[in-house]
């Protein structure tokens, strides 16, 4: 049985992502796990030994969080279209991205769904958003849902790809989604890194990927933009009236991430439509 994970801070943004996660889980007959992570604990400095004030009583906090999770579960299970959806809840504490990674590994999660507001400017360069960190470290696919995106009912998905062998997982995921949604697939081949000879060779390679994954209704496009690939992807998605972008991520970390960044993380941070990030 598939297992989906939705981290929530009970904000409207997280509630929108939850609606998407629940609808997708119901279609895929997946179990949905809701988790609230108390990140304040991770950022709190240790108290000095001589501190004599009253310690913060977190009992009320956790009781409130448990009640909120119970209410969310009750609200979802009462919806006729979600009849039969199995939902679990839990409360953890720590940094968001490391807690999500640990839970996903422990519970063998297939997909993390989370809302995103993105990051920009200095914060994006030095810190990044929680979304970026989850994409970079999660052991599974991550579906990021912008706060102002509509209901999740995708009809057109854009797959930006280099057509190297490590790109197959994103075709597999698109084929999974196509079992539940009537997806038209628009493959955008970027900058010819696979050194394919011509358009016929590109089309042949795309069809080989699609056939191996069971993906249907696939159309191939080429991009010659080498200056700003992110802009090329987002512009192409807009031109095609796409409802979803699906990309492979290589989860660069440390110096490699600082020097080269991540096209997938940037797209997820700046896209107005959901982005599915699939580890290579």
Secondary structure, 3 states (H helix, E strand, C coil): CCEEEEECCCCHHHHHHHHHHHHHHHHHCCEEEEEEEECHHHHCCCCCCCCCCCCCCCHHHHHHHHHHHHHHHHHHHCCHHHCCCCEEEEEEECCHHHHHHHHHHHCCCCEEEEEECCCCHHHHHHCCCHHHHHHHHCCCEEEEEECCCCCCCCCEEEEEECCCHHHHHHHHHHHHHHCCCCCEEEEEEECCCCCCCCHHHHHHHHHHHHHHHCCCCEEEEEECCCCCHHHHHHHHHHHCCCCEEEEEECCCCHHHHHHHCCHHHHHHHHCCCEEEEEEC
